Amino acid sequence: MKRILVTRTDRLGDVLLATPVLRRIRDHFPEARIFFLVQKQWMPILQFGEEVELVEYRPEETPEVLATRISALQCDAAIVLRDEATVSRAVKLAGIQFRVGPYSTLRSFFNFNRGRLQRRSRCQMHEAEYNLALLTRVGLPRVTPAKTANELPRSWVQYSPKADTTVQSWLASQGLMAGAYLCFHPGSSGSARYLSKDTMIEFLRKMTKGKTPVVLTGGPQELSLLNELKMSLSESEGTGRLIIFGQEQARSLDELAALYRHSKGVVAHGTGPLHLAAAVGAPVYAIFPPLFVLSEKRWGPLTSKRVVWTPHVPCPEKFQCRGVKCRYYDCMNLFESDVAIIKMEQLTRNT
C-alpha cells in the first residue's frame, strides 16, 4: 500500500492511544505515505514531519466536504479507529478501496468493507490493542494482547525544540531543576471521575511538606481550580513550593509535554495529560475510578513506569456512576495521600 489514512478525531487521550498504530504502519510499510486525520489542537505533539502527514479534522464540515479533502489524498486504505458518523461516511464517499474500522454500529457495516467486529465496552484488551487489532484487515500480523504493562505498546509523540527551550527557561525562572519537581494535574475533561477538592487539597498539603516542589498543570478553563487549590494552602504550608504552570500566560500542548518530560513524575487522573506524561517517558501515578468501562485494563497509561490507584470497592455500575444512590459513594474519597506519596517516591526512585 502506498497511501494510508488513519483517523482519530476525538480527545487527547484517545489520540495518544492511537499513535501506536502509526508506528506499526510505518514499520510495516516503510515507503508508504501515512496521513493522520486529527483535530488541530492536538497537532503540536504530533510533529512527525514526513514520517506522518497531519490532516486537520474540522468538526463543522459535512461528510461531503470532508470526503472531497480525503479524496485528494488518493489513499489506498483508510483505518478508521473510531466509528464516527461524519468520518466513516466521508471515507466511503471518498472512494477509498480498503476501508477498515470497528463493526460496532449499524452504519459501520455499510461504511467499512474490511471491518472487524469489536465490543470495546467489554474491556477485554487495552484501547491501544483494540486499535492495533484493526490492522490485521490490511494484512499486518495479529498482535498478542499484553499480559503486563511492560508488554503494552507505546505512544508516539514529537514536539518542537522551541517548546523544550521555552520550558527550560520557565523552569530556570522559577528556580526549578529538571528531574527535581513533581507535576499534579487535578482536572478532568469529564471523561473520568476525579478526586474531590478536599481530597486534592489534603494531598497537596502533604506533597508540599516534602523537599520536592510541585507544579500544578491545567488548561485555561482549569486555571480557577488551580488557583483555588493553591489558595487553600497557607504560606506556612509551603505554597512557595506549589507553582502553577500557565498562570502568567497560556501554555501550549507541546510545552506541557516538555514540562512533563523534564519532571520527576506526574500525578493525574485517567485523562489526556496522564497519557501525555506516559508518552514522553515520565513516571506516572494514575488515579482511576472503579467503573468497568473506565478500567485500567482498557485505559491505563502506556508505560511500565507507573502506579495505578483505583478504589478497592465492588462497583455495581458498568457505564456510569450511580452517585449518592450507591452504597459505596463517594469511593474516590478512599484515596490515601500518605500511601500515594510513598508509592510515588518509590516509583521515581526506581526509574
Secondary structure, 3 states (H helix, E strand, C coil): CCEEEEECCCCHHHHHCCHHHHHHHHHHCCCCEEEEEEEHHHHHHECCCCCCEEEEECCCCCHHHHHHHHHHCCCCEEEECCCCHHHHHHHHHCCCCEEECEECCHHHHHHCCCCEECCHHHCCCCHHHHHHHHHHHHCCCCCCCCCCHHHCCCCCCECCHHHHHHHHHHHHHCCCCCCCCEEEECCCCCCCCCCCHHHHHHHHHHHCCCCCCEEECCCHHHHHHHHHHHHCCCHHHCHHHEEECCCCCCCCHHHHHHHHHCCCEEEEECCHHHHHHHHCCCCEEEECCCCHHHCHHHHCCCCCCEEEECCCCCCCCCCCCCHHHCCCCCHHHHCCHHHHHHHHHHHHHCC
